[in-house]
Amino acid sequence: MTTRQRQAEEQKELREQLRSFHGDGFFQWQFSNEEHKNRWSEWHYDEEKYWGGFSREPFDTASYVLPDWAIGPFAKFPQTTRRA
């Protein structure tokens, strides 16, 4: 077994361990009664419901062209840009 294969196998085992530890991502107390389950189903973000017609493709700023109806583009003032 090569080093890369061993690392891939170790990562797979780690993912399985984490999945078994975290389960579905909820703690027991979050759904301690039926009311909590109902609230979650009403209040959680549903991507299918709220995503709308937005593209799921990655956004490429270099090749993007504004629509005809849009005002812009705007350039940031150099003194207000964030520096890392």
C-alpha positions in Angstrom: 0.0 0.0 0.0 1.4 3.4 -1.0 1.5 6.4 1.3 -1.3 8.1 -0.6 -3.5 5.0 -0.4 -2.8 4.7 3.4 -3.7 8.4 3.9 -6.9 8.1 1.9 -7.9 5.0 4.0 -7.1 6.9 7.2 -9.2 9.9 6.1 -12.0 7.6 5.2 -11.9 6.0 8.7 -11.7 9.4 10.3 -14.8 10.6 8.4 -16.7 7.5 9.5 -15.7 8.1 13.1 -16.8 11.7 13.0 -20.1 10.8 11.3 -20.8 8.2 14.0 -19.9 10.7 16.7 -21.9 13.7 15.4 -24.7 11.6 13.9 -27.2 13.9 12.1 -25.8 17.1 13.6 -28.3 17.5 16.4 -28.0 17.1 20.1 -30.6 15.1 22.0 -31.9 18.3 23.8 -32.6 20.1 20.6 -35.5 17.8 19.7 -36.6 17.0 23.3 -40.2 17.2 22.4 -42.5 17.3 19.3 -42.8 21.1 19.5 -39.0 21.5 18.9 -39.2 19.3 15.9 -42.1 21.3 14.5 -40.3 24.6 15.0 -37.2 23.3 13.3 -39.2 22.2 10.3 -40.8 25.6 10.0 -37.8 27.8 10.7 -34.8 26.1 9.2 -33.3 27.3 5.9 -34.7 25.3 3.0 -32.4 25.8 0.0 -34.9 24.4 -2.4 -37.6 26.8 -1.2 -35.5 30.0 -0.9 -32.7 29.7 -3.5 -34.9 31.0 -6.3 -33.5 31.4 -9.8 -29.9 32.1 -8.7 -27.2 30.1 -10.5 -25.4 27.4 -8.5 -22.3 27.8 -10.7 -19.2 29.4 -9.2 -19.1 33.2 -9.8 -16.2 34.4 -11.9 -15.6 38.1 -11.3 -13.1 38.5 -14.2 -15.6 37.5 -16.9 -18.8 38.8 -15.4 -20.7 41.5 -17.3 -23.5 43.5 -15.6 -27.0 43.3 -17.1 -28.2 46.2 -19.1 -30.5 47.4 -16.4 -27.8 47.5 -13.7 -25.9 50.6 -12.5 -22.2 50.2 -12.2 -19.6 48.8 -12.0 -18.3 50.5 -9.0 -14.6 50.6 -7.9 -13.7 50.5 -4.3 -12.0 53.5 -2.8 -8.4 52.3 -2.2 -8.3 53.5 1.5 -11.3 51.4 2.4 -10.2 48.0 1.1 -9.3 45.4 3.6 -5.7 44.4 3.9 -4.7 41.0 5.2 
